[in-house]
Amino acid sequence: MTVGFDLDMTLIDPRPGMVLAMDEVGRRTGFPVNGEKFASNLGPPLDGYFRSCGLDEEQVARGVREFRALYPEIVIPRTAGLPGAAESLAAVRAAGGSAVVVTGKYGPNAQLHLDALGWQVEHLVGELWSTEKAVALRRFGAKVYVGDHIGDVNGARAAGAFSVAVPTGPCTAQELRAAGADLVLDSLTEFPRWLAGSAAVLAGLPEHGEDAERETDRQQQTGQVQPQG
């Protein structure tokens, strides 16, 4: 059994460093960015945030480069694992399963987080957002995907995976349920117990969601899936 996890605000809380890094980008470039606003809605693509600030594409590209370069020094040391995160990864392994991280974050920086916290996962895939996450989830045969954002729910559903959501990020429990989450936990501290008692439910789930795969392909062809920064 493979279980997928989102990273920001699901497994980790990088907000303190995110605020500082984005404000430093603004100081260096003069761009009208706001670290607090940016960090209040982690999950969507980084380039999308810069576009929302009214920047042109050349400025967007510069903002992404500056932010990623600042990230290791500013964000990594200020990031903490969320309650229950390490225990949830361990629970998957104890159940004989594999844990994978599928995130919208730039892959090399995501790996730095895992290394800093001493967490090992079977696979890490970065720069995938919302239904794009289904590509990686299907590739690794994930039956469950855990996330904090409506985009994560959409990714799980597109992959035909069981969507477990936690309201530890910008989305409320009500919003996550309305988006179609199969289960909403208060936090990851509840996940190990749920996983241990859900073998029968998970065993009945299909290995791959063929209808979901066709839907993701359709969205990619029609431009409904946005590229990542």
Rosetta blueprint (number, residue, H / E / L):
1 M L
2 T E
3 V E
4 G E
5 F E
6 D L
7 L L
8 D E
9 M L
10 T L
11 L L
12 I E
13 D E
14 P L
15 R H
16 P H
17 G H
18 M H
19 V H
20 L H
21 A H
22 M H
23 D H
24 E H
25 V H
26 G H
27 R H
28 R H
29 T H
30 G L
31 F L
32 P L
33 V L
34 N L
35 G H
36 E H
37 K H
38 F H
39 A H
40 S L
41 N L
42 L L
43 G L
44 P L
45 P L
46 L H
47 D H
48 G H
49 Y H
50 F H
51 R H
52 S H
53 C L
54 G L
55 L L
56 D L
57 E H
58 E H
59 Q H
60 V H
61 A H
62 R H
63 G H
64 V H
65 R H
66 E H
67 F H
68 R H
69 A H
70 L H
71 Y H
72 P H
73 E H
74 I H
75 V L
76 I H
77 P H
78 R H
79 T L
80 A E
81 G E
82 L L
83 P L
84 G L
85 A H
86 A H
87 E H
88 S H
89 L H
90 A H
91 A H
92 V H
93 R H
94 A H
95 A L
96 G L
97 G L
98 S E
99 A E
100 V E
101 V E
102 V E
103 T L
104 G L
105 K L
106 Y L
107 G H
108 P H
109 N H
110 A H
111 Q H
112 L H
113 H H
114 L H
115 D H
116 A H
117 L H
118 G L
119 W L
120 Q L
121 V L
122 E L
123 H E
124 L E
125 V E
126 G L
127 E L
128 L L
129 W L
130 S H
131 T H
132 E H
133 K H
134 A H
135 V H
136 A H
137 L H
138 R H
139 R H
140 F L
141 G L
142 A E
143 K E
144 V E
145 Y E
146 V E
147 G E
148 D L
149 H L
150 I H
151 G H
152 D H
153 V H
154 N H
155 G H
156 A H
157 R H
158 A H
159 A H
160 G L
161 A L
162 F E
163 S E
164 V E
165 A E
166 V L
167 P L
168 T L
169 G L
170 P L
171 C L
172 T L
173 A H
174 Q H
175 E H
176 L H
177 R H
178 A H
179 A H
180 G L
181 A L
182 D L
183 L E
184 V E
185 L L
186 D L
187 S L
188 L H
189 T H
190 E H
191 F H
192 P H
193 R H
194 W H
195 L H
196 A H
197 G L
198 S L
199 A H
200 A H
201 V H
202 L H
203 A H
204 G L
205 L L
206 P L
207 E L
208 H L
209 G L
210 E H
211 D H
212 A H
213 E H
214 R H
215 E H
216 T H
217 D H
218 R H
219 Q H
220 Q H
221 Q H
222 T H
223 G L
224 Q L
225 V L
226 Q L
227 P L
228 Q L
229 G L
